[in-house]
Amino acid sequence: MTRRDALIRVIEALHAEINALKSNDIAGLERATQTKLACIDAVASAPDNGPLSSEARQLAEEAQRLNETCRIYVNLMAANVRRRLNQIAGLDGAGYRPSITAVA
């Protein structure tokens, strides 16, 4: 598999990850993540390991943007879980209130 082909497969896997995150499809997320990791390994071991062509650079940049989108989704989900747990525990965002100190 060429580096270009592997990068295209990484991008496809990242799209699948985003779709799984949006729909809370845990099994789909795990499959997409495993596929993405295998494709990243394929990129690293591709026989054409010289300088990136313009097309390969664009594909790599697209993969980075999609990975950043995945990271944002995960962080938002984690923040929602944290908020819900705080509500259940009766803390209702106590960790996010600004502290005001009196200045004498």
Secondary structure by P-SEA (a helix, b strand, c coil): ccaaaaaaaaaaaaaaaaaaaaaccaaaaaaaaaaaaaaaaaaaaccccccccaaaaaaaaaaaaaaaaaaaaaaaaaaaaaaaaaaaacccccccbbbbbbcc
